[in-house]
Structure formats: structure tokens, C-alpha cells
Amino acid sequence: MEVLRTPDERFENLPGYPFAPNYVEVRSGDGDALRMHYVDEGPRGGQPVLLLHGEPSWSYLYRKMIPPLAASG
């Protein structure tokens, strides 16, 4: 599978997006390794909340939702 990836530096210093990048490798259907980004905010031991975006959006869509969700524990 051919995958296009935006260079990491394109995501640096985005206004209103102070979240540290986290990555995990997952395998595609043909066995290739794909790098998936996730945001991990909030207290350790808190209840997880999963926010999934569609295509062509990305986690920037949730930049105003993440702080209140993280603050709620």
C-alpha cells in the first residue's frame, strides 16, 4: 500500500494546538507498518475518551474539546 505522509515539521507551532505528538505502529492489511498519531492528555488513571476524526480532517479538529475533557478527569 502506498501511504503519503505529511512531514512532521508541518505540525510544529500550530496555533491553539499545544499537544505533544505520540505515535504507535500498526500493521496494514498487507503487513506494512503504518505510523498512527494520537493525543494523550488528562490525568493518569482517568477514564479514557476516544475521539475519532474522519478523512480528510485530523486531531486539530478537537483542539478546543481536549482541554475541557482532560480537565474533567
PQR file with spaces between the fields and no chain letter, atoms N, CA, C, O and H, PARSE charges and radii, in Angstrom:
ATOM       1  N    MET     1       0.849   -1.162    0.000 -0.4000 1.5000
ATOM       2  CA   MET     1       0.000    0.000    0.000 -0.0000 2.0000
ATOM       3  C    MET     1       0.902    1.235    0.000  0.5500 1.7000
ATOM       4  O    MET     1       1.870    1.295    0.758 -0.5500 1.4000
ATOM       5  N    GLU     2       0.593    2.206   -0.836 -0.4000 1.5000
ATOM       6  CA   GLU     2       1.336    3.459   -0.852 -0.0000 2.0000
ATOM       7  C    GLU     2       0.676    4.438    0.109  0.5500 1.7000
ATOM       8  O    GLU     2      -0.528    4.684    0.030 -0.5500 1.4000
ATOM       9  H    GLU     2      -0.193    2.157   -1.452  0.4000 1.0000
ATOM      10  N    VAL     3       1.469    4.989    1.011 -0.4000 1.5000
ATOM      11  CA   VAL     3       0.956    5.922    2.011 -0.0000 2.0000
ATOM      12  C    VAL     3       1.709    7.234    1.880  0.5500 1.7000
ATOM      13  O    VAL     3       2.939    7.255    1.847 -0.5500 1.4000
ATOM      14  H    VAL     3       2.447    4.789    1.075  0.4000 1.0000
ATOM      15  N    LEU     4       0.967    8.321    1.805 -0.4000 1.5000
ATOM      16  CA   LEU     4       1.572    9.648    1.794 -0.0000 2.0000
ATOM      17  C    LEU     4       1.564   10.180    3.214  0.5500 1.7000
ATOM      18  O    LEU     4       0.566   10.055    3.923 -0.5500 1.4000
ATOM      19  H    LEU     4      -0.032    8.304    1.832  0.4000 1.0000
ATOM      20  N    ARG     5       2.670   10.773    3.631 -0.4000 1.5000
ATOM      21  CA   ARG     5       2.749   11.295    4.987 -0.0000 2.0000
ATOM      22  C    ARG     5       3.203   12.749    4.939  0.5500 1.7000
ATOM      23  O    ARG     5       4.157   13.094    4.241 -0.5500 1.4000
ATOM      24  H    ARG     5       3.481   10.875    3.055  0.4000 1.0000
ATOM      25  N    THR     6       2.512   13.582    5.683 -0.4000 1.5000
ATOM      26  CA   THR     6       2.899   14.980    5.815 -0.0000 2.0000
ATOM      27  C    THR     6       4.157   15.049    6.678  0.5500 1.7000
ATOM      28  O    THR     6       4.228   14.379    7.709 -0.5500 1.4000
ATOM      29  H    THR     6       1.738   13.301    6.250  0.4000 1.0000
ATOM      30  N    PRO     7       5.146   15.842    6.279 -0.5600 1.5000
ATOM      31  CA   PRO     7       6.359   15.957    7.100  0.2800 2.0000
ATOM      32  C    PRO     7       6.035   16.458    8.510  0.5500 1.7000
ATOM      33  O    PRO     7       5.175   17.321    8.685 -0.5500 1.4000
ATOM      34  N    ASP     8       6.723   15.916    9.503 -0.4000 1.5000
ATOM      35  CA   ASP     8       6.469   16.260   10.905 -0.0000 2.0000
ATOM      36  C    ASP     8       6.559   17.754   11.173  0.5500 1.7000
ATOM      37  O    ASP     8       5.790   18.279   11.978 -0.5500 1.4000
ATOM      38  H    ASP     8       7.422   15.215    9.360  0.4000 1.0000
ATOM      39  N    GLU     9       7.483   18.452   10.516 -0.4000 1.5000
ATOM      40  CA   GLU     9       7.658   19.879   10.786 -0.0000 2.0000
ATOM      41  C    GLU     9       6.436   20.713   10.404  0.5500 1.7000
ATOM      42  O    GLU     9       6.308   21.849   10.860 -0.5500 1.4000
ATOM      43  H    GLU     9       8.108   18.026    9.862  0.4000 1.0000
ATOM      44  N    ARG    10       5.557   20.187    9.597 -0.4000 1.5000
ATOM      45  CA   ARG    10       4.324   20.910    9.241 -0.0000 2.0000
ATOM      46  C    ARG    10       3.374   21.037   10.433  0.5500 1.7000
ATOM      47  O    ARG    10       2.473   21.875   10.425 -0.5500 1.4000
ATOM      48  H    ARG    10       5.661   19.264    9.227  0.4000 1.0000
ATOM      49  N    PHE    11       3.575   20.211   11.449 -0.4000 1.5000
ATOM      50  CA   PHE    11       2.696   20.220   12.619 -0.0000 2.0000
ATOM      51  C    PHE    11       3.294   20.967   13.806  0.5500 1.7000
ATOM      52  O    PHE    11       2.702   20.986   14.885 -0.5500 1.4000
ATOM      53  H    PHE    11       4.307   19.530   11.456  0.4000 1.0000
ATOM      54  N    GLU    12       4.454   21.580   13.621 -0.4000 1.5000
ATOM      55  CA   GLU    12       5.112   22.305   14.707 -0.0000 2.0000
ATOM      56  C    GLU    12       4.529   23.707   14.854  0.5500 1.7000
ATOM      57  O    GLU    12       4.224   24.367   13.861 -0.5500 1.4000
ATOM      58  H    GLU    12       4.935   21.565   12.745  0.4000 1.0000
ATOM      59  N    ASN    13       4.379   24.155   16.094 -0.4000 1.5000
ATOM      60  CA   ASN    13       3.943   25.522   16.411 -0.0000 2.0000
ATOM      61  C    ASN    13       2.588   25.894   15.816  0.5500 1.7000
ATOM      62  O    ASN    13       2.393   27.025   15.369 -0.5500 1.4000
ATOM      63  H    ASN    13       4.627   23.619   16.901  0.4000 1.0000
ATOM      64  N    LEU    14       1.671   24.964   15.809 -0.4000 1.5000
ATOM      65  CA   LEU    14       0.324   25.264   15.315 -0.0000 2.0000
ATOM      66  C    LEU    14      -0.432   26.074   16.364  0.5500 1.7000
ATOM      67  O    LEU    14      -0.409   25.719   17.543 -0.5500 1.4000
ATOM      68  H    LEU    14       1.829   24.046   16.171  0.4000 1.0000
ATOM      69  N    PRO    15      -1.101   27.154   15.960 -0.5600 1.5000
ATOM      70  CA   PRO    15      -1.850   27.956   16.933  0.2800 2.0000
ATOM      71  C    PRO    15      -2.962   27.141   17.590  0.5500 1.7000
ATOM      72  O    PRO    15      -3.744   26.480   16.906 -0.5500 1.4000
ATOM      73  N    GLY    16      -3.025   27.192   18.912 -0.4000 1.5000
ATOM      74  CA   GLY    16      -4.088   26.514   19.644 -0.0000 2.0000
ATOM      75  C    GLY    16      -3.934   25.010   19.724  0.5500 1.7000
ATOM      76  O    GLY    16      -4.879   24.316   20.101 -0.5500 1.4000
ATOM      77  H    GLY    16      -2.389   27.729   19.467  0.4000 1.0000
ATOM      78  N    TYR    17      -2.759   24.484   19.376 -0.4000 1.5000
ATOM      79  CA   TYR    17      -2.539   23.032   19.398 -0.0000 2.0000
ATOM      80  C    TYR    17      -1.233   22.721   20.142  0.5500 1.7000
ATOM      81  O    TYR    17      -0.212   22.449   19.510 -0.5500 1.4000
ATOM      82  H    TYR    17      -1.991   25.047   19.070  0.4000 1.0000
ATOM      83  N    PRO    18      -1.263   22.761   21.484 -0.5600 1.5000
ATOM      84  CA   PRO    18      -0.049   22.571   22.276  0.2800 2.0000
ATOM      85  C    PRO    18       0.263   21.111   22.620  0.5500 1.7000
ATOM      86  O    PRO    18       1.162   20.849   23.418 -0.5500 1.4000
ATOM      87  N    PHE    19      -0.449   20.183   22.044 -0.4000 1.5000
ATOM      88  CA   PHE    19      -0.372   18.781   22.448 -0.0000 2.0000
ATOM      89  C    PHE    19       0.866   18.093   21.875  0.5500 1.7000
ATOM      90  O    PHE    19       1.200   18.258   20.702 -0.5500 1.4000
ATOM      91  H    PHE    19      -1.180   20.397   21.395  0.4000 1.0000
ATOM      92  N    ALA    20       1.535   17.323   22.723 -0.4000 1.5000
ATOM      93  CA   ALA    20       2.726   16.578   22.300 -0.0000 2.0000
ATOM      94  C    ALA    20       2.321   15.437   21.374  0.5500 1.7000
ATOM      95  O    ALA    20       1.294   14.795   21.595 -0.5500 1.4000
ATOM      96  H    ALA    20       1.264   17.188   23.676  0.4000 1.0000
ATOM      97  N    PRO    21       3.117   15.180   20.345 -0.5600 1.5000
ATOM      98  CA   PRO    21       2.805   14.065   19.453  0.2800 2.0000
ATOM      99  C    PRO    21       3.162   12.722   20.090  0.5500 1.7000
ATOM     100  O    PRO    21       4.183   12.592   20.766 -0.5500 1.4000
ATOM     101  N    ASN    22       2.317   11.743   19.866 -0.4000 1.5000
ATOM     102  CA   ASN    22       2.544   10.357   20.274 -0.0000 2.0000
ATOM     103  C    ASN    22       2.254    9.491   19.057  0.5500 1.7000
ATOM     104  O    ASN    22       1.359    9.795   18.267 -0.5500 1.4000
ATOM     105  H    ASN    22       1.488   11.849   19.317  0.4000 1.0000
ATOM     106  N    TYR    23       3.017    8.411   18.911 -0.4000 1.5000
ATOM     107  CA   TYR    23       2.835    7.551   17.743 -0.0000 2.0000
ATOM     108  C    TYR    23       2.846    6.085   18.151  0.5500 1.7000
ATOM     109  O    TYR    23       3.481    5.695   19.131 -0.5500 1.4000
ATOM     110  H    TYR    23       3.743    8.165   19.552  0.4000 1.0000
ATOM     111  N    VAL    24       2.134    5.295   17.381 -0.4000 1.5000
ATOM     112  CA   VAL    24       2.145    3.849   17.537 -0.0000 2.0000
ATOM     113  C    VAL    24       2.174    3.265   16.124  0.5500 1.7000
ATOM     114  O    VAL    24       1.567    3.817   15.206 -0.5500 1.4000
ATOM     115  H    VAL    24       1.618    5.612   16.585  0.4000 1.0000
ATOM     116  N    GLU    25       2.877    2.156   15.957 -0.4000 1.5000
ATOM     117  CA   GLU    25       2.894    1.487   14.662 -0.0000 2.0000
ATOM     118  C    GLU    25       1.818    0.424   14.625  0.5500 1.7000
ATOM     119  O    GLU    25       1.673   -0.368   15.557 -0.5500 1.4000
ATOM     120  H    GLU    25       3.370    1.708   16.703  0.4000 1.0000
ATOM     121  N    VAL    26       1.068    0.413   13.543 -0.4000 1.5000
ATOM     122  CA   VAL    26       0.048   -0.606   13.314 -0.0000 2.0000
ATOM     123  C    VAL    26       0.329   -1.249   11.962  0.5500 1.7000
ATOM     124  O    VAL    26       0.975   -0.645   11.105 -0.5500 1.4000
ATOM     125  H    VAL    26       1.185    1.056   12.786  0.4000 1.0000
ATOM     126  N    ARG    27      -0.141   -2.437   11.778 -0.4000 1.5000
ATOM     127  CA   ARG    27       0.065   -3.151   10.513 -0.0000 2.0000
ATOM     128  C    ARG    27      -1.143   -2.961    9.609  0.5500 1.7000
ATOM     129  O    ARG    27      -2.290   -3.047   10.048 -0.5500 1.4000
ATOM     130  H    ARG    27      -0.665   -2.927   12.474  0.4000 1.0000
ATOM     131  N    SER    28      -0.863   -2.703    8.348 -0.4000 1.5000
ATOM     132  CA   SER    28      -1.941   -2.592    7.370 -0.0000 2.0000
ATOM     133  C    SER    28      -2.352   -3.994    6.939  0.5500 1.7000
ATOM     134  O    SER    28      -1.750   -4.979    7.367 -0.5500 1.4000
ATOM     135  H    SER    28       0.068   -2.633    7.991  0.4000 1.0000
ATOM     136  N    GLY    29      -3.362   -4.087    6.105 -0.4000 1.5000
ATOM     137  CA   GLY    29      -3.846   -5.380    5.642 -0.0000 2.0000
ATOM     138  C    GLY    29      -2.798   -6.184    4.900  0.5500 1.7000
ATOM     139  O    GLY    29      -2.839   -7.415    4.902 -0.5500 1.4000
ATOM     140  H    GLY    29      -3.852   -3.287    5.758  0.4000 1.0000
ATOM     141  N    ASP    30      -1.842   -5.488    4.253 -0.4000 1.5000
ATOM     142  CA   ASP    30      -0.797   -6.212    3.528 -0.0000 2.0000
ATOM     143  C    ASP    30       0.488   -6.377    4.347  0.5500 1.7000
ATOM     144  O    ASP    30       1.515   -6.806    3.822 -0.5500 1.4000
ATOM     145  H    ASP    30      -1.808   -4.488    4.251  0.4000 1.0000
ATOM     146  N    GLY    31       0.420   -6.032    5.644 -0.4000 1.5000
ATOM     147  CA   GLY    31       1.546   -6.256    6.535 -0.0000 2.0000
ATOM     148  C    GLY    31       2.515   -5.104    6.677  0.5500 1.7000
ATOM     149  O    GLY    31       3.440   -5.173    7.486 -0.5500 1.4000
ATOM     150  H    GLY    31      -0.415   -5.683    6.071  0.4000 1.0000
ATOM     151  N    ASP    32       2.321   -4.037    5.902 -0.4000 1.5000
ATOM     152  CA   ASP    32       3.198   -2.874    6.032 -0.0000 2.0000
ATOM     153  C    ASP    32       2.950   -2.173    7.361  0.5500 1.7000
ATOM     154  O    ASP    32       1.836   -2.193    7.884 -0.5500 1.4000
ATOM     155  H    ASP    32       1.569   -3.980    5.245  0.4000 1.0000
ATOM     156  N    ALA    33       3.987   -1.560    7.897 -0.4000 1.5000
ATOM     157  CA   ALA    33       3.866   -0.802    9.145 -0.0000 2.0000
ATOM     158  C    ALA    33       3.393    0.613    8.834  0.5500 1.7000
ATOM     159  O    ALA    33       3.959    1.293    7.978 -0.5500 1.4000
ATOM     160  H    ALA    33       4.892   -1.545    7.472  0.4000 1.0000
ATOM     161  N    LEU    34       2.358    1.043    9.529 -0.4000 1.5000
ATOM     162  CA   LEU    34       1.835    2.400    9.389 -0.0000 2.0000
ATOM     163  C    LEU    34       1.992    3.114   10.720  0.5500 1.7000
ATOM     164  O    LEU    34       1.759    2.524   11.775 -0.5500 1.4000
ATOM     165  H    LEU    34       1.898    0.490   10.224  0.4000 1.0000
ATOM     166  N    ARG    35       2.382    4.371   10.679 -0.4000 1.5000
ATOM     167  CA   ARG    35       2.528    5.158   11.903 -0.0000 2.0000
ATOM     168  C    ARG    35       1.235    5.921   12.149  0.5500 1.7000
ATOM     169  O    ARG    35       0.781    6.682   11.294 -0.5500 1.4000
ATOM     170  H    ARG    35       2.571    4.851    9.822  0.4000 1.0000
ATOM     171  N    MET    36       0.647    5.714   13.317 -0.4000 1.5000
ATOM     172  CA   MET    36      -0.597    6.388   13.682 -0.0000 2.0000
ATOM     173  C    MET    36      -0.317    7.347   14.836  0.5500 1.7000
ATOM     174  O    MET    36       0.346    6.986   15.808 -0.5500 1.4000
ATOM     175  H    MET    36       1.016    5.096   14.011  0.4000 1.0000
ATOM     176  N    HIS    37      -0.829    8.572   14.716 -0.4000 1.5000
ATOM     177  CA   HIS    37      -0.656    9.605   15.735 -0.0000 2.0000
ATOM     178  C    HIS    37      -1.821    9.560   16.711  0.5500 1.7000
ATOM     179  O    HIS    37      -2.949    9.246   16.331 -0.5500 1.4000
ATOM     180  H    HIS    37      -1.368    8.864   13.926  0.4000 1.0000
ATOM     181  N    TYR    38      -1.538    9.878   17.978 -0.4000 1.5000
ATOM     182  CA   TYR    38      -2.609   10.033   18.961 -0.0000 2.0000
ATOM     183  C    TYR    38      -2.221   11.101   19.970  0.5500 1.7000
ATOM     184  O    TYR    38      -1.042   11.402   20.156 -0.5500 1.4000
ATOM     185  H    TYR    38      -0.621   10.133   18.286  0.4000 1.0000
ATOM     186  N    VAL    39      -3.229   11.669   20.618 -0.4000 1.5000
ATOM     187  CA   VAL    39      -3.045   12.668   21.666 -0.0000 2.0000
ATOM     188  C    VAL    39      -3.385   11.995   22.985  0.5500 1.7000
ATOM     189  O    VAL    39      -4.421   11.340   23.105 -0.5500 1.4000
ATOM     190  H    VAL    39      -4.187   11.425   20.467  0.4000 1.0000
ATOM     191  N    ASP    40      -2.517   12.154   23.971 -0.4000 1.5000
ATOM     192  CA   ASP    40      -2.720   11.554   25.291 -0.0000 2.0000
ATOM     193  C    ASP    40      -2.670   12.671   26.329  0.5500 1.7000
ATOM     194  O    ASP    40      -1.587   13.099   26.726 -0.5500 1.4000
ATOM     195  H    ASP    40      -1.675   12.686   23.874  0.4000 1.0000
ATOM     196  N    GLU    41      -3.814   13.137   26.762 -0.4000 1.5000
ATOM     197  CA   GLU    41      -3.921   14.244   27.712 -0.0000 2.0000
ATOM     198  C    GLU    41      -4.767   13.800   28.897  0.5500 1.7000
ATOM     199  O    GLU    41      -5.473   12.794   28.826 -0.5500 1.4000
ATOM     200  H    GLU    41      -4.695   12.789   26.439  0.4000 1.0000
ATOM     201  N    GLY    42      -4.690   14.554   29.981 -0.4000 1.5000
ATOM     202  CA   GLY    42      -5.505   14.245   31.151 -0.0000 2.0000
ATOM     203  C    GLY    42      -4.739   13.447   32.178  0.5500 1.7000
ATOM     204  O    GLY    42      -3.602   13.040   31.939 -0.5500 1.4000
ATOM     205  H    GLY    42      -4.116   15.371   30.039  0.4000 1.0000
ATOM     206  N    PRO    43      -5.364   13.220   33.329 -0.5600 1.5000
ATOM     207  CA   PRO    43      -4.677   12.540   34.428  0.2800 2.0000
ATOM     208  C    PRO    43      -4.491   11.047   34.161  0.5500 1.7000
ATOM     209  O    PRO    43      -5.346   10.395   33.562 -0.5500 1.4000
ATOM     210  N    ARG    44      -3.358   10.523   34.618 -0.4000 1.5000
ATOM     211  CA   ARG    44      -3.146    9.070   34.561 -0.0000 2.0000
ATOM     212  C    ARG    44      -4.207    8.420   35.438  0.5500 1.7000
ATOM     213  O    ARG    44      -4.499    8.911   36.528 -0.5500 1.4000
ATOM     214  H    ARG    44      -2.663   11.052   35.105  0.4000 1.0000
ATOM     215  N    GLY    45      -4.768    7.351   34.982 -0.4000 1.5000
ATOM     216  CA   GLY    45      -5.802    6.673   35.746 -0.0000 2.0000
ATOM     217  C    GLY    45      -7.192    7.235   35.500  0.5500 1.7000
ATOM     218  O    GLY    45      -8.176    6.687   35.998 -0.5500 1.4000
ATOM     219  H    GLY    45      -4.531    6.952   34.097  0.4000 1.0000
ATOM     220  N    GLY    46      -7.289    8.328   34.735 -0.4000 1.5000
ATOM     221  CA   GLY    46      -8.606    8.881   34.406 -0.0000 2.0000
ATOM     222  C    GLY    46      -9.308    8.010   33.373  0.5500 1.7000
ATOM     223  O    GLY    46      -8.693    7.142   32.754 -0.5500 1.4000
ATOM     224  H    GLY    46      -6.490    8.773   34.330  0.4000 1.0000
ATOM     225  N    GLN    47     -10.585    8.250   33.197 -0.4000 1.5000
ATOM     226  CA   GLN    47     -11.352    7.499   32.204 -0.0000 2.0000
ATOM     227  C    GLN    47     -10.928    7.920   30.793  0.5500 1.7000
ATOM     228  O    GLN    47     -10.905    9.114   30.494 -0.5500 1.4000
ATOM     229  H    GLN    47     -11.085    8.955   33.700  0.4000 1.0000
ATOM     230  N    PRO    48     -10.595    6.973   29.930 -0.5600 1.5000
ATOM     231  CA   PRO    48     -10.213    7.336   28.566  0.2800 2.0000
ATOM     232  C    PRO    48     -11.416    7.821   27.764  0.5500 1.7000
ATOM     233  O    PRO    48     -12.546    7.374   27.961 -0.5500 1.4000
ATOM     234  N    VAL    49     -11.138    8.739   26.866 -0.4000 1.5000
ATOM     235  CA   VAL    49     -12.134    9.237   25.914 -0.0000 2.0000
ATOM     236  C    VAL    49     -11.513    9.091   24.538  0.5500 1.7000
ATOM     237  O    VAL    49     -10.391    9.546   24.316 -0.5500 1.4000
ATOM     238  H    VAL    49     -10.221    9.103   26.706  0.4000 1.0000
ATOM     239  N    LEU    50     -12.214    8.471   23.620 -0.4000 1.5000
ATOM     240  CA   LEU    50     -11.705    8.251   22.272 -0.0000 2.0000
ATOM     241  C    LEU    50     -12.439    9.169   21.308  0.5500 1.7000
ATOM     242  O    LEU    50     -13.660    9.091   21.172 -0.5500 1.4000
ATOM     243  H    LEU    50     -13.126    8.101   23.800  0.4000 1.0000
ATOM     244  N    LEU    51     -11.692   10.037   20.641 -0.4000 1.5000
ATOM     245  CA   LEU    51     -12.247   10.934   19.632 -0.0000 2.0000
ATOM     246  C    LEU    51     -11.681   10.506   18.283  0.5500 1.7000
ATOM     247  O    LEU    51     -10.466   10.533   18.087 -0.5500 1.4000
ATOM     248  H    LEU    51     -10.700   10.100   20.751  0.4000 1.0000
ATOM     249  N    LEU    52     -12.530   10.119   17.369 -0.4000 1.5000
ATOM     250  CA   LEU    52     -12.097    9.672   16.043 -0.0000 2.0000
ATOM     251  C    LEU    52     -12.536   10.686   14.997  0.5500 1.7000
ATOM     252  O    LEU    52     -13.709   11.050   14.920 -0.5500 1.4000
ATOM     253  H    LEU    52     -13.517   10.097   17.529  0.4000 1.0000
ATOM     254  N    HIS    53     -11.595   11.129   14.208 -0.4000 1.5000
ATOM     255  CA   HIS    53     -11.934   12.045   13.118 -0.0000 2.0000
ATOM     256  C    HIS    53     -12.071   11.255   11.830  0.5500 1.7000
ATOM     257  O    HIS    53     -11.617   10.115   11.734 -0.5500 1.4000
ATOM     258  H    HIS    53     -10.642   10.834   14.271  0.4000 1.0000
ATOM     259  N    GLY    54     -12.689   11.861   10.863 -0.4000 1.5000
ATOM     260  CA   GLY    54     -12.825   11.239    9.551 -0.0000 2.0000
ATOM     261  C    GLY    54     -11.788   11.786    8.587  0.5500 1.7000
ATOM     262  O    GLY    54     -10.910   12.557    8.973 -0.5500 1.4000
ATOM     263  H    GLY    54     -13.058   12.787   10.942  0.4000 1.0000
ATOM     264  N    GLU    55     -11.893   11.394    7.370 -0.4000 1.5000
ATOM     265  CA   GLU    55     -11.000   11.857    6.322 -0.0000 2.0000
ATOM     266  C    GLU    55     -11.718   12.962    5.567  0.5500 1.7000
ATOM     267  O    GLU    55     -12.858   12.737    5.160 -0.5500 1.4000
ATOM     268  H    GLU    55     -12.606   10.767    7.056  0.4000 1.0000
ATOM     269  N    PRO    56     -11.160   14.105    5.354 -0.5600 1.5000
ATOM     270  CA   PRO    56      -9.759   14.480    5.419  0.2800 2.0000
ATOM     271  C    PRO    56      -9.383   15.303    6.645  0.5500 1.7000
ATOM     272  O    PRO    56      -8.408   16.051    6.580 -0.5500 1.4000
ATOM     273  N    SER    57     -10.090   15.208    7.736 -0.4000 1.5000
ATOM     274  CA   SER    57      -9.763   16.002    8.928 -0.0000 2.0000
ATOM     275  C    SER    57      -8.691   15.295    9.760  0.5500 1.7000
ATOM     276  O    SER    57      -8.257   14.192    9.428 -0.5500 1.4000
ATOM     277  H    SER    57     -10.883   14.600    7.789  0.4000 1.0000
ATOM     278  N    TRP    58      -8.272   15.950   10.849 -0.4000 1.5000
ATOM     279  CA   TRP    58      -7.284   15.358   11.754 -0.0000 2.0000
ATOM     280  C    TRP    58      -7.527   15.883   13.153  0.5500 1.7000
ATOM     281  O    TRP    58      -8.503   16.600   13.373 -0.5500 1.4000
ATOM     282  H    TRP    58      -8.624   16.846   11.119  0.4000 1.0000
ATOM     283  N    SER    59      -6.669   15.548   14.109 -0.4000 1.5000
ATOM     284  CA   SER    59      -6.931   15.854   15.516 -0.0000 2.0000
ATOM     285  C    SER    59      -7.012   17.344   15.829  0.5500 1.7000
ATOM     286  O    SER    59      -7.498   17.711   16.899 -0.5500 1.4000
ATOM     287  H    SER    59      -5.876   14.966   13.930  0.4000 1.0000
ATOM     288  N    TYR    60      -6.561   18.196   14.950 -0.4000 1.5000
ATOM     289  CA   TYR    60      -6.702   19.649   15.137 -0.0000 2.0000
ATOM     290  C    TYR    60      -8.178   20.021   15.302  0.5500 1.7000
ATOM     291  O    TYR    60      -8.502   21.006   15.966 -0.5500 1.4000
ATOM     292  H    TYR    60      -6.167   17.898   14.081  0.4000 1.0000
ATOM     293  N    LEU    61      -9.048   19.250   14.711 -0.4000 1.5000
ATOM     294  CA   LEU    61     -10.495   19.450   14.821 -0.0000 2.0000
ATOM     295  C    LEU    61     -10.944   19.478   16.283  0.5500 1.7000
ATOM     296  O    LEU    61     -11.893   20.183   16.622 -0.5500 1.4000
ATOM     297  H    LEU    61      -8.785   18.451   14.171  0.4000 1.0000
ATOM     298  N    TYR    62     -10.275   18.723   17.144 -0.4000 1.5000
ATOM     299  CA   TYR    62     -10.674   18.585   18.547 -0.0000 2.0000
ATOM     300  C    TYR    62      -9.873   19.467   19.503  0.5500 1.7000
ATOM     301  O    TYR    62      -9.975   19.295   20.718 -0.5500 1.4000
ATOM     302  H    TYR    62      -9.503   18.149   16.869  0.4000 1.0000
ATOM     303  N    ARG    63      -9.084   20.404   18.988 -0.4000 1.5000
ATOM     304  CA   ARG    63      -8.171   21.197   19.824 -0.0000 2.0000
ATOM     305  C    ARG    63      -8.869   21.965   20.934  0.5500 1.7000
ATOM     306  O    ARG    63      -8.266   22.208   21.979 -0.5500 1.4000
ATOM     307  H    ARG    63      -9.001   20.544   18.001  0.4000 1.0000
ATOM     308  N    LYS    64     -10.133   22.357   20.736 -0.4000 1.5000
ATOM     309  CA   LYS    64     -10.857   23.102   21.774 -0.0000 2.0000
ATOM     310  C    LYS    64     -11.630   22.172   22.709  0.5500 1.7000
ATOM     311  O    LYS    64     -12.047   22.592   23.789 -0.5500 1.4000
ATOM     312  H    LYS    64     -10.623   22.160   19.887  0.4000 1.0000
ATOM     313  N    MET    65     -11.823   20.936   22.314 -0.4000 1.5000
ATOM     314  CA   MET    65     -12.522   19.958   23.152 -0.0000 2.0000
ATOM     315  C    MET    65     -11.579   19.239   24.111  0.5500 1.7000
ATOM     316  O    MET    65     -11.987   18.849   25.206 -0.5500 1.4000
ATOM     317  H    MET    65     -11.485   20.595   21.437  0.4000 1.0000
ATOM     318  N    ILE    66     -10.333   19.061   23.714 -0.4000 1.5000
ATOM     319  CA   ILE    66      -9.390   18.271   24.510 -0.0000 2.0000
ATOM     320  C    ILE    66      -9.144   18.869   25.894  0.5500 1.7000
ATOM     321  O    ILE    66      -9.216   18.130   26.876 -0.5500 1.4000
ATOM     322  H    ILE    66     -10.002   19.378   22.825  0.4000 1.0000
ATOM     323  N    PRO    67      -8.856   20.176   26.027 -0.5600 1.5000
ATOM     324  CA   PRO    67      -8.600   20.711   27.377  0.2800 2.0000
ATOM     325  C    PRO    67      -9.750   20.520   28.365  0.5500 1.7000
ATOM     326  O    PRO    67      -9.491   20.089   29.489 -0.5500 1.4000
ATOM     327  N    PRO    68     -11.020   20.820   28.011 -0.5600 1.5000
ATOM     328  CA   PRO    68     -12.081   20.582   28.999  0.2800 2.0000
ATOM     329  C    PRO    68     -12.289   19.098   29.310  0.5500 1.7000
ATOM     330  O    PRO    68     -12.606   18.745   30.446 -0.5500 1.4000
ATOM     331  N    LEU    69     -12.117   18.240   28.324 -0.4000 1.5000
ATOM     332  CA   LEU    69     -12.239   16.805   28.583 -0.0000 2.0000
ATOM     333  C    LEU    69     -11.131   16.341   29.527  0.5500 1.7000
ATOM     334  O    LEU    69     -11.388   15.585   30.465 -0.5500 1.4000
ATOM     335  H    LEU    69     -11.860   18.528   27.401  0.4000 1.0000
ATOM     336  N    ALA    70      -9.909   16.789   29.283 -0.4000 1.5000
ATOM     337  CA   ALA    70      -8.787   16.407   30.148 -0.0000 2.0000
ATOM     338  C    ALA    70      -8.981   16.947   31.564  0.5500 1.7000
ATOM     339  O    ALA    70      -8.673   16.260   32.538 -0.5500 1.4000
ATOM     340  H    ALA    70      -9.700   17.403   28.522  0.4000 1.0000
ATOM     341  N    ALA    71      -9.484   18.156   31.680 -0.4000 1.5000
ATOM     342  CA   ALA    71      -9.694   18.770   32.998 -0.0000 2.0000
ATOM     343  C    ALA    71     -10.788   18.069   33.796  0.5500 1.7000
ATOM     344  O    ALA    71     -10.787   18.114   35.027 -0.5500 1.4000
ATOM     345  H    ALA    71      -9.735   18.714   30.889  0.4000 1.0000
ATOM     346  N    SER    72     -11.717   17.423   33.101 -0.4000 1.5000
ATOM     347  CA   SER    72     -12.814   16.749   33.800 -0.0000 2.0000
ATOM     348  C    SER    72     -12.376   15.420   34.414  0.5500 1.7000
ATOM     349  O    SER    72     -13.125   14.802   35.171 -0.5500 1.4000
ATOM     350  H    SER    72     -11.718   17.387   32.102  0.4000 1.0000
ATOM     351  N    GLY    73     -11.159   14.986   34.081 -0.4000 1.5000
ATOM     352  CA   GLY    73     -10.623   13.771   34.686 -0.0000 2.0000
ATOM     353  C    GLY    73     -11.032   12.551   33.952  0.5500 1.7000
ATOM     354  O    GLY    73     -10.660   11.443   34.339 -0.5500 1.4000
ATOM     355  H    GLY    73     -10.551   15.488   33.467  0.4000 1.0000
